[in-house]
Amino acid sequence: MSKSSGRTFFLRPQDMIGIAILAFILLVVLPLALDNFRLQFVGKYLTYAFVALGLVLCWGYAGILSLGQGVFFGLGGYCMAMFLKLEASSVENTKIQTTPGIPDFMDWNQITALPWFWEPFKSFAFSTVAVVLVPAFFALILGFALFKRRVGGVYFAIITQALAAIMTILIIGQQGYTGGINGITDLRTLHGWDIRTDSAKTILYFVCVGLLLACILLAFYVKSSKLGRILVAMRDKEDRVRFSGYDVASFKIFVFCLAAALSGIGGAMFALQVGFMSPSFVGIVPSIEMVIYTAVGGRLSILGAIYGTLLVNWAKTSFSESFPELWLFGLGGLFIAVVLIFPNGIAGLWQSYIAPRLGPLFGGAARRTTPPAATPPAAPSSGTAAPAAAE
């Protein structure tokens, strides 16, 4: 948008430089510096970055700490995995089964027909839409049930953690329909295109980067909009926002659903790049790790969360290869360091020590690491929040 329309462009110069540097690293530097095997690891790391991006909006700016984002990551992944599994389970490929034409784990569990809720996932278009809408719908139900009753803070975090545990148990228990603890495996093709080859994984890596950059732009737009200012004000002075005439619960529901949808996109890209989806990515442990990615990068920084995700996962891979028994201790120590030494993460260190030396173009001129408490924009005369957020 131009200034002539009464509003400035939603990206500041330092934001555009930051996005350009990240894009250059992901699109040029890493593909040239790494072999296909290591680049595939980076592609997997970037699928978690979608979750971290959603947590920046949900936790960093709206103050809603969710310890169950793995649920939405898994839902998006399972939606894509179901389509890929059905394509791999054609009658020709499964003719040795008792019931050809259904996934192998269903045949092993004496299921003789494809369940009704699997039928729509024969369509790629439906599956693609479901990747976004199914996690968002689950978030809508949970958010409506809790936020409308003003449940928040630590209580909300514990409930989302319990949801992650319940979802894991449910997936494992319904082995005949979900693949159980092994998950949905042996994903081979996408519309006849073999996704297991090195060239295919490289293409999927660039697709993942493209989607991530688009989601980053969306996050910056939300942050710089009137909605973003209301989210920050809601985090700092929720009662004041409510007394100003805004429906706080509706804003919380929206940003929670947006974070869930972003997580679902990451899960779908994970299923495509890694070739399987299992409940091990849905439970409590992966959900907490996703929060750590965001905390390390900086829960108030959109780009910082991406770098934090890459850094923590690179460290995890490196430590797991050399000292597998020490990784969990290292992860715990990293989280303690974030809490005690640099609470604003990598982005906070950048803003405090590096950016001031680089000048205002890089955000070094009197920028705050933590946004100041925002005053909510004046509410419309009708007292409703939706029209104000939509402007």
C-alpha positions in Angstrom: 0.0 0.0 0.0 1.2 3.5 -0.7 1.1 6.5 1.5 -1.4 8.0 -0.9 -4.0 5.6 0.3 -3.6 6.9 3.8 -1.6 3.9 5.1 2.1 3.0 4.7 3.5 -0.3 3.3 3.4 -3.0 5.9 7.1 -3.8 5.6 9.7 -1.5 7.0 13.1 -1.2 5.2 14.8 -3.3 7.9 12.1 -6.0 7.6 12.6 -6.2 3.8 16.3 -6.5 4.3 15.8 -9.2 6.8 13.5 -11.2 4.6 15.9 -10.7 1.6 18.8 -12.0 3.6 16.8 -15.0 4.8 15.6 -15.8 1.3 19.2 -15.5 0.0 20.4 -18.0 2.6 17.6 -20.5 2.0 17.5 -20.2 -1.8 21.1 -19.7 -2.7 23.6 -20.3 0.1 22.3 -23.5 1.6 21.6 -25.3 -1.7 25.1 -24.5 -2.9 26.9 -25.3 0.3 25.1 -28.5 1.3 24.8 -31.9 -0.4 21.3 -33.3 -1.1 21.3 -35.4 2.1 22.0 -32.3 4.4 19.7 -30.1 2.4 16.8 -32.6 3.0 17.5 -32.2 6.7 17.2 -28.4 6.3 13.9 -28.9 4.5 12.6 -30.9 7.4 13.7 -28.2 9.8 11.8 -25.6 7.8 8.6 -27.5 8.2 8.9 -26.8 12.0 9.4 -23.1 11.2 5.8 -22.8 10.2 4.8 -23.8 13.7 7.3 -21.3 15.2 5.9 -18.6 13.0 2.4 -19.3 14.3 3.7 -19.2 17.9 5.2 -15.8 17.4 1.8 -14.4 16.5 -0.1 -16.5 19.1 2.4 -16.5 22.0 4.7 -13.5 21.3 2.1 -10.9 20.2 -1.2 -12.2 21.6 0.2 -13.7 24.8 -1.4 -17.1 24.3 1.1 -19.9 25.1 0.0 -23.2 23.5 1.8 -26.4 24.4 -0.1 -28.4 21.9 0.9 -27.0 18.5 2.1 -30.5 17.6 -1.5 -31.5 17.3 -2.1 -29.1 14.5 1.2 -29.9 12.8 0.1 -33.6 13.0 -3.4 -32.9 11.6 -2.0 -31.1 8.6 0.5 -33.9 8.1 -2.0 -36.7 8.4 -4.3 -34.9 5.9 -1.6 -34.9 3.3 -0.3 -38.4 4.2 -3.8 -39.8 3.8 -3.9 -38.6 0.2 -0.5 -39.9 -0.6 -1.2 -43.2 1.0 -4.4 -43.7 -1.0 -2.4 -43.0 -4.2 0.2 -45.6 -3.2 -2.6 -48.1 -2.3 -4.0 -48.6 -5.8 -5.5 -52.0 -6.6 -2.4 -52.8 -8.7 0.0 -52.0 -5.9 -2.0 -53.9 -3.3 -3.1 -56.9 -5.2 -1.4 -59.3 -2.8 -3.6 -58.0 0.1 -6.7 -59.8 1.2 -8.6 -56.6 0.3 -6.8 -54.8 -2.5 -7.2 -51.0 -2.9 -7.0 -50.0 0.8 -3.9 -49.0 2.8 -1.8 -52.0 4.1 -2.3 -51.3 7.8 -6.1 -51.5 7.3 -5.7 -54.9 5.6 -3.5 -56.1 8.5 -6.3 -55.1 10.9 -9.0 -57.0 9.0 -10.7 -53.9 7.7 -12.4 -54.8 4.4 -13.5 -51.4 3.1 -12.1 -47.9 3.0 -13.7 -45.9 5.9 -16.0 -43.1 4.9 -13.8 -40.4 6.3 -10.9 -41.5 4.1 -13.0 -41.3 0.9 -12.6 -37.5 0.4 -8.9 -37.7 0.6 -8.7 -39.4 -2.8 -8.9 -35.8 -4.1 -5.7 -33.7 -4.0 -7.7 -30.5 -4.0 -9.8 -31.6 -0.9 -6.6 -32.7 0.8 -4.8 -29.4 0.2 -7.8 -27.5 1.6 -8.1 -29.9 4.6 -4.4 -29.3 5.4 -5.4 -25.7 6.4 -9.0 -26.0 7.4 -8.9 -29.2 9.6 -6.3 -27.8 12.1 -8.0 -24.4 12.0 -11.4 -26.0 12.7 -10.1 -28.0 15.7 -8.5 -24.7 17.0 -11.8 -23.0 16.5 -13.6 -25.5 18.6 -11.0 -25.4 21.4 -10.6 -21.7 21.3 -14.4 -21.1 21.4 -14.8 -23.4 24.3 -12.0 -21.8 26.3 -11.7 -18.2 25.3 -15.4 -17.5 25.5 -15.1 -18.6 29.1 -12.0 -16.5 29.7 -9.7 -19.4 30.2 -6.2 -18.3 29.6 -2.6 -18.2 30.9 -1.2 -21.3 32.5 -4.6 -23.0 32.5 -4.9 -22.8 28.7 -1.3 -24.0 28.3 -2.0 -27.1 30.4 -5.2 -27.9 28.5 -3.4 -27.7 25.2 -0.7 -30.0 26.6 -3.4 -32.4 27.7 -5.0 -32.2 24.2 -1.6 -33.3 22.7 -1.5 -36.3 25.0 -5.1 -37.3 24.2 -4.6 -37.0 20.4 -1.5 -39.2 20.6 -3.4 -41.9 22.5 -6.3 -41.7 20.1 -4.1 -42.1 17.0 -2.2 -45.0 18.5 -5.4 -46.7 19.7 -7.1 -46.5 16.3 -4.5 -48.5 14.6 -6.7 -49.8 11.9 -7.7 -46.3 10.7 -4.5 -44.3 11.4 -1.6 -46.7 11.2 -1.2 -46.7 15.0 2.2 -46.0 16.5 4.0 -46.5 13.2 1.8 -43.9 11.5 1.2 -43.6 7.8 4.3 -44.8 6.0 5.6 -45.7 2.5 4.4 -42.6 0.8 5.7 -42.8 -2.7 4.1 -40.5 -5.3 2.2 -37.3 -5.8 0.0 -37.6 -8.9 2.5 -40.2 -10.3 5.6 -38.1 -9.4 8.0 -40.1 -7.3 8.7 -37.9 -4.2 11.4 -40.3 -2.9 14.1 -39.3 -5.4 16.8 -36.7 -4.6 15.6 -34.4 -7.4 12.1 -34.5 -6.1 13.2 -33.7 -2.5 15.2 -30.8 -3.8 12.1 -29.4 -5.6 10.0 -29.9 -2.5 12.7 -28.0 -0.5 12.2 -25.0 -2.7 8.4 -25.3 -2.5 8.7 -25.4 1.2 10.9 -22.2 1.2 8.5 -20.4 -1.1 5.5 -21.3 1.2 7.5 -20.2 4.3 8.4 -16.9 2.8 4.7 -16.3 1.8 3.7 -17.1 5.4 6.3 -14.7 6.7 4.9 -11.9 4.6 1.4 -12.8 6.0 2.7 -12.7 9.6 4.3 -9.3 9.0 1.1 -8.0 7.5 -0.9 -9.2 10.6 1.8 -7.7 12.9 1.7 -4.3 11.3 -2.1 -4.1 10.9 -4.6 -2.7 13.3 -5.3 -6.3 14.3 -1.6 -6.7 15.3 -1.8 -3.6 17.5 -4.9 -4.9 19.2 -3.2 -8.3 19.8 -0.3 -6.6 21.6 -2.6 -4.4 23.6 -4.6 -7.5 24.5 -1.5 -9.2 25.7 -0.4 -6.3 27.9 -3.8 -4.9 29.1 -6.6 -7.4 28.3 -9.2 -5.8 30.5 -8.5 -2.4 29.1 -9.0 -3.7 25.5 -12.3 -5.4 26.7 -13.5 -2.2 28.3 -12.7 -0.3 25.1 -15.5 -2.3 23.4 -13.6 -5.1 21.7 -14.5 -8.8 21.8 -11.2 -10.1 23.2 -12.3 -13.7 22.8 -12.9 -13.4 19.1 -9.4 -11.9 18.5 -7.8 -14.8 20.5 -9.8 -17.4 18.6 -8.7 -15.8 15.3 -5.0 -15.7 16.1 -5.1 -19.2 17.6 -6.8 -20.6 14.4 -4.2 -18.7 12.2 -1.3 -20.3 14.2 -3.0 -23.7 13.8 -3.4 -23.3 10.0 0.3 -22.3 9.7 1.2 -25.4 11.7 -1.0 -27.6 9.4 0.9 -26.3 6.3 4.2 -27.3 8.0 2.9 -30.7 8.8 1.8 -31.3 5.1 5.2 -30.3 3.9 6.8 -32.6 6.4 4.8 -35.5 5.1 5.8 -34.7 1.5 9.5 -34.3 2.3 10.1 -37.0 4.8 7.6 -39.6 3.4 5.6 -40.5 6.5 3.6 -39.1 9.4 3.4 -40.7 12.8 2.0 -39.8 16.3 5.5 -39.1 17.5 5.2 -35.6 16.0 1.8 -34.9 17.7 2.5 -35.5 21.4 3.7 -33.4 24.3 7.4 -33.6 23.7 7.4 -32.3 20.1 5.0 -29.6 21.1 7.3 -28.4 23.8 10.3 -28.5 21.5 8.4 -26.3 19.1 7.9 -23.7 21.8 11.7 -23.9 22.5 12.4 -23.2 18.8 10.4 -20.0 19.2 11.9 -19.0 22.5 15.5 -19.5 21.3 14.9 -17.4 18.1 12.8 -14.8 20.0 9.1 -15.0 20.6 8.7 -11.4 19.5 10.6 -11.8 16.3 9.1 -13.3 13.1 12.5 -13.9 11.5 14.2 -14.8 14.7 11.8 -17.7 15.2 12.9 -19.1 11.8 16.6 -18.9 12.7 15.9 -20.3 16.1 14.2 -23.3 14.5 17.1 -23.9 12.2 19.7 -23.5 15.0 18.0 -25.8 17.5 17.3 -28.5 15.0 20.9 -28.3 13.6 22.2 -28.7 17.2 19.8 -31.6 17.8 21.1 -33.4 14.7 24.7 -32.7 15.5 24.5 -33.8 19.1 22.4 -36.8 18.3 25.0 -38.0 15.9 27.9 -37.5 18.3 26.4 -37.6 21.8 22.9 -39.1 21.5 22.5 -39.6 25.2 23.4 -35.9 26.0 21.0 -34.1 23.6 18.0 -33.8 26.1 20.4 -32.3 28.7 21.6 -29.9 26.0 18.1 -28.9 25.1 17.2 -28.3 28.7 20.3 -26.2 29.2 19.5 -24.2 26.1 16.0 -23.4 27.4 17.4 -22.4 30.8 19.9 -20.1 29.1 17.1 -18.5 27.1 15.1 -17.9 30.3 17.9 -16.6 32.4 20.5 -15.0 30.1 18.8 -13.9 26.9 15.0 -14.0 27.4 14.3 -12.4 24.1 16.3 -15.0 22.2 18.6 -14.5 19.3 16.6 -11.6 18.1 17.1 -9.9 21.4 20.8 -10.3 21.2 20.8 -8.9 17.7 18.7 -5.9 18.8 20.8 -5.2 21.9 24.4 -5.7 20.7 24.6 -5.9 16.9 21.9 -3.8 15.3 23.0 -0.6 17.1 26.4 -0.9 15.4 24.8 -1.2 12.0 22.7 1.9 11.9 19.0 2.6 11.6 18.6 0.7 8.3 19.0 -2.5 10.2 16.8 -1.4 13.0 19.6 -0.2 15.3 18.2 3.3 16.0 16.4 3.2 19.3 14.4 0.1 18.6 12.9 -1.8 21.4 13.4 -5.6 21.7 10.0 -5.8 23.5 7.2 -3.8 22.0 5.8 -1.3 24.3 2.4 -1.8 25.8 0.0 -0.8 23.1 -3.1 1.3 23.5 -6.0 -0.3 21.7 -7.4 1.7 18.8 -10.7 3.3 19.4 -13.5 0.8 19.1 -16.3 1.4 16.5 -19.5 2.9 17.8 -21.3 -0.4 17.5 -18.9 -1.9 20.2 -17.9 -4.8 18.0 -14.4 -5.8 17.2 -14.7 -7.5 13.8 -15.1 -4.4 11.6 -12.1 -2.7 13.3 -9.9 -5.7 12.7 -10.9 -6.0 9.1 -9.9 -2.5 8.1 
